[in-house]
């Protein structure tokens, strides 16, 4: 059967998935190692037996809720292609505002720390845009650190270093900017999440104290690791802005601002160390 048949088949098979056409085309592209543009132009191309069997397995995995990014081990972020696996959170488009607001605060030669780096998306996006700064990304999951290093090598970005650390446990220097997308979901939110999220690592999603434990810890300890006039930027849930703002105030940060994502929700808060 040709590509045109399998696109129609996949769309029907994935009818209960949010984006059946996109997911089907991505999986076909992955199976035959061609771009989506190519498969739409050459839709008379006939898949062989092995490709057909492989595609059916992938479609079933997607139907059961597994994200396409995990199936393909690939996700684009900041126009860069990242290898991802079950040990790392899938980079979200809304996290790009964290990168945007970091970049405008980074000067030539600055040192940047990314807490909970996962696949290295934030670290590598910043390092890519600011080749004259030095970026360090840490994670408490060894497999995530290995994946971040792999992405650094694949993208040929050299002004970044990744290593294991449980937040600040292995950090012994100060930075001009600290950035983090920490776990901020509460355990009670598990019952309201889409099934795709259950494939992602719980350590990267859930935090105790109603989702505030990691955020509170980072804000409370960051000033010790920030240079004077340094910045802390944190991503958080859209309902958490008020309390996160108060935590910044409690830790005596100055110039505290919150920023909205493209959908109009407050998703990041920043603060500066002035004393």
C-alpha positions as CSV (number, residue, x, y, z in Angstrom):
1,X,0.0,0.0,0.0
2,X,1.2,3.5,-0.8
3,X,1.7,6.6,1.5
4,X,-1.7,8.0,0.5
5,X,-3.4,4.9,1.8
6,X,-1.4,4.9,5.1
7,X,-2.1,8.5,5.8
8,X,-5.9,7.9,5.5
9,X,-5.5,4.7,7.5
10,X,-3.6,6.5,10.2
11,X,-6.0,9.4,10.4
12,X,-8.9,6.9,11.0
13,X,-6.9,4.8,13.4
14,X,-5.9,7.9,15.5
15,X,-9.3,9.6,15.2
16,X,-9.4,10.0,19.0
17,X,-6.0,11.7,19.1
18,X,-5.9,15.5,19.1
19,X,-3.8,15.8,15.9
20,X,-4.3,12.6,13.9
21,X,-3.1,13.9,10.5
22,X,0.0,15.5,11.8
23,X,0.9,12.5,14.0
24,X,0.3,10.0,11.1
25,X,2.5,12.0,8.7
26,X,5.3,12.4,11.3
27,X,5.3,8.7,12.0
28,X,5.3,7.8,8.3
29,X,8.2,10.2,7.8
30,X,10.0,8.6,10.7
31,X,9.5,5.0,9.3
32,X,10.7,5.8,5.8
33,X,13.2,8.5,6.8
34,X,11.8,11.2,4.6
35,X,10.4,14.7,5.3
36,X,6.7,15.4,5.6
37,X,7.0,17.5,2.5
38,X,8.5,14.5,0.6
39,X,5.7,12.1,1.7
40,X,3.0,14.6,0.6
41,X,4.6,15.0,-2.8
42,X,5.4,11.4,-3.4
43,X,2.3,9.9,-1.8
44,X,2.3,7.0,-4.4
45,X,5.5,5.6,-2.7
46,X,4.8,2.1,-1.6
47,X,5.9,1.0,1.9
48,X,7.5,-2.5,2.0
49,X,6.5,-5.2,4.5
50,X,8.9,-4.2,7.2
51,X,7.9,-0.6,7.0
52,X,4.3,-1.5,7.2
53,X,4.7,-3.6,10.3
54,X,6.8,-0.9,12.0
55,X,4.3,1.8,11.1
56,X,1.4,-0.2,12.6
57,X,3.4,-0.7,15.9
58,X,4.1,3.0,16.1
59,X,0.5,4.0,15.4
60,X,-0.7,1.7,18.2
61,X,1.8,3.2,20.6
62,X,0.4,6.6,19.7
63,X,-3.2,5.5,20.1
64,X,-2.3,4.3,23.6
65,X,-1.1,7.8,24.4
66,X,2.6,7.7,24.0
67,X,3.8,11.1,22.7
68,X,5.1,11.3,19.2
69,X,8.3,12.9,20.5
70,X,9.1,9.8,22.6
71,X,8.2,7.4,19.7
72,X,10.6,9.3,17.3
73,X,13.1,10.3,20.0
74,X,13.0,13.8,18.6
75,X,11.5,17.2,19.5
76,X,12.2,20.6,18.0
77,X,12.7,23.5,20.4
78,X,14.0,27.0,19.6
79,X,14.4,25.7,16.0
80,X,16.9,23.1,17.2
81,X,16.3,19.4,17.0
82,X,16.7,17.5,20.4
83,X,17.0,13.8,21.2
84,X,14.5,13.0,23.9
85,X,13.6,9.9,25.9
86,X,11.4,8.7,28.8
87,X,14.1,10.1,31.1
88,X,13.6,13.7,30.0
89,X,10.6,16.1,29.8
90,X,9.5,16.9,26.3
91,X,10.4,20.6,25.6
92,X,7.3,22.8,25.4
93,X,6.8,25.8,23.1
94,X,5.8,28.0,26.1
95,X,9.2,27.4,27.7
96,X,10.7,29.4,24.8
97,X,9.6,32.6,26.7
98,X,11.9,31.5,29.5
99,X,14.8,31.5,26.9
100,X,13.7,34.8,25.4
101,X,13.7,36.5,28.8
102,X,17.0,35.0,29.7
103,X,18.7,36.2,26.5
104,X,17.8,39.8,27.1
105,X,19.5,39.7,30.5
106,X,22.7,37.9,29.4
107,X,25.8,40.0,28.7
108,X,29.1,39.0,27.0
109,X,31.1,36.6,29.1
110,X,28.3,35.8,31.6
111,X,27.9,32.5,33.4
112,X,24.5,30.9,33.2
113,X,23.1,28.0,35.3
114,X,20.2,25.9,34.1
115,X,18.6,23.9,37.0
116,X,16.9,20.6,36.0
117,X,18.1,20.7,32.4
118,X,16.5,17.5,31.2
119,X,17.5,17.1,27.5
120,X,19.4,20.4,27.7
121,X,16.8,22.4,25.7
122,X,17.1,25.6,27.7
123,X,20.8,25.4,28.2
124,X,21.6,24.7,24.5
125,X,19.2,27.3,23.2
126,X,20.9,30.0,25.4
127,X,24.4,28.7,24.5
128,X,23.5,28.7,20.8
129,X,22.3,32.3,20.9
130,X,25.1,33.5,23.2
131,X,28.3,31.8,22.1
132,X,30.4,34.1,24.3
133,X,28.8,33.1,27.5
134,X,29.4,29.9,29.5
135,X,26.4,27.7,30.3
136,X,26.1,24.9,32.9
137,X,23.2,22.6,33.0
138,X,22.5,20.2,35.9
139,X,20.1,17.4,36.5
140,X,19.4,14.9,39.3
141,X,18.8,12.1,36.7
142,X,22.1,10.6,35.3
143,X,20.4,9.5,32.1
144,X,19.1,13.0,31.5
145,X,22.6,14.4,31.9
146,X,23.9,11.9,29.3
147,X,21.1,12.9,26.9
148,X,21.9,16.6,27.3
149,X,25.5,15.8,26.5
150,X,24.5,13.9,23.4
151,X,22.4,16.8,22.2
152,X,25.3,19.2,22.8
153,X,27.5,17.0,20.6
154,X,24.8,16.6,17.9
155,X,24.2,20.3,17.7
156,X,28.0,21.1,18.0
157,X,27.4,23.6,20.8
158,X,30.6,23.8,22.8
159,X,30.1,26.6,25.3
160,X,28.0,24.4,27.6
161,X,28.7,21.8,30.2
162,X,26.4,19.2,31.8
163,X,26.8,17.3,35.0
164,X,24.9,15.6,37.8
165,X,23.7,17.8,40.7
166,X,20.6,17.7,43.0
167,X,19.8,21.3,42.5
168,X,22.8,23.2,44.0
169,X,24.4,20.1,45.7
170,X,27.4,20.1,43.3
171,X,27.5,23.8,42.5
172,X,30.5,25.7,43.9
173,X,30.5,29.0,41.9
174,X,28.4,32.0,41.2
175,X,26.4,32.9,38.1
176,X,25.1,36.0,36.4
177,X,21.8,34.2,35.6
178,X,20.0,31.2,36.9
179,X,17.1,29.7,35.0
180,X,14.9,26.8,35.7
181,X,11.8,25.0,34.5
182,X,11.3,22.9,37.7
183,X,8.5,20.4,38.5
184,X,5.5,22.4,39.7
185,X,2.5,20.1,39.4
186,X,0.8,18.9,42.6
187,X,0.1,15.2,43.2
188,X,-3.6,16.1,43.1
189,X,-3.3,17.2,39.5
190,X,-2.5,13.7,38.4
191,X,-6.1,12.9,38.0
192,X,-6.8,15.8,35.6
193,X,-3.8,15.3,33.3
194,X,-3.9,13.9,29.7
195,X,-2.7,10.4,29.3
196,X,0.3,11.6,27.3
197,X,1.8,13.2,30.4
198,X,1.9,9.8,32.2
199,X,4.7,8.8,29.8
200,X,6.9,11.6,31.0
201,X,9.2,11.3,34.1
202,X,7.3,12.1,37.3
203,X,10.4,13.7,38.8
204,X,10.3,16.4,36.2
205,X,6.5,17.0,36.6
206,X,5.4,16.7,40.2
207,X,6.5,18.5,43.4
208,X,5.3,18.3,47.0
209,X,3.7,21.1,48.9
210,X,1.0,21.5,46.3
211,X,3.6,21.8,43.5
212,X,5.7,24.5,45.2
213,X,8.4,22.6,46.9
214,X,11.0,22.8,44.1
215,X,10.2,26.4,43.3
216,X,10.4,27.4,46.9
217,X,13.8,25.6,47.3
218,X,15.3,27.2,44.2
219,X,14.1,30.8,45.1
220,X,15.2,30.4,48.7
221,X,18.8,29.2,47.8
222,X,19.6,31.0,44.5
223,X,20.9,34.3,45.9
224,X,23.9,32.4,47.4
225,X,24.8,31.4,43.9
226,X,24.1,34.6,42.1
227,X,26.5,37.4,41.4
228,X,25.4,40.9,42.4
229,X,22.8,42.2,39.9
230,X,22.3,38.6,38.7
231,X,18.9,37.3,37.7
232,X,16.8,34.3,38.6
233,X,14.1,33.1,36.1
234,X,11.6,30.4,36.9
235,X,8.8,28.8,34.9
236,X,5.7,27.9,36.9
237,X,2.0,27.0,36.5
238,X,-0.4,29.6,35.3
239,X,-2.3,29.6,38.7
240,X,0.9,29.9,40.7
241,X,2.0,33.5,39.8
242,X,0.8,35.2,42.9
243,X,2.5,32.8,45.4
244,X,5.7,32.6,43.3
245,X,5.9,36.4,43.2
246,X,5.5,36.4,47.0
247,X,8.4,33.8,47.4
248,X,10.6,36.1,45.3
249,X,9.7,39.0,47.7
250,X,10.3,36.8,50.8
251,X,13.8,36.0,49.5
252,X,14.5,39.8,49.0
253,X,14.7,39.8,45.2
254,X,14.3,43.1,43.4
255,X,12.8,44.0,40.0
256,X,10.3,41.1,40.2
257,X,8.3,40.7,37.0
258,X,5.9,38.0,35.7
259,X,5.5,37.3,32.0
260,X,2.7,35.7,30.0
261,X,2.9,32.8,27.5
262,X,1.4,33.1,24.0
263,X,-2.0,32.1,25.3
264,X,-2.0,34.9,27.8
265,X,-1.2,33.0,31.0
266,X,1.5,34.1,33.5
267,X,4.1,31.3,33.1
268,X,7.4,32.8,34.3
269,X,8.6,35.1,37.0
270,X,12.0,36.8,37.3
271,X,13.8,38.6,40.0
272,X,17.2,40.3,40.4
273,X,19.7,40.2,43.2
274,X,20.7,43.8,44.1
275,X,22.1,43.1,47.6
